Amino acid sequence: MSLTKTERRQRIKFRIRKVVSGTASQPRLSVFRSNKEIYAQIIDDVNGVTLVAASSRDKGVTKGTNVETANAVGKLVAEKALKAGILSITFDRGGYLYHGRVKSLAEGAREAGLKF
């Protein structure tokens, strides 16, 4: 029985989520990557609330290559988080490899001042 790509990613995602959880003091930065866009949310899992969100569809995100756009989204989500008083987070790669767009988003968030 072979798994489809999405089923495989879901299994990896659930395995990660057993360990990675966001609190009010250190929320979780969750990444979702579609073929066209990339989305990032900062989530407090204890209260089940999304504190900050950003995506490549937002106004003000520079369009370029996929990796450049992901970096811009990382910077945008970090700026919003810092405005909301969030300084440190835990990173949830969402079942994707820490490579390419996901890595670029994380680096953009770090450059803008988030600690994780």
Order of alpha helices (4+ residues) and beta strands (2+ residues): alpha-beta-beta-beta-alpha-beta-alpha
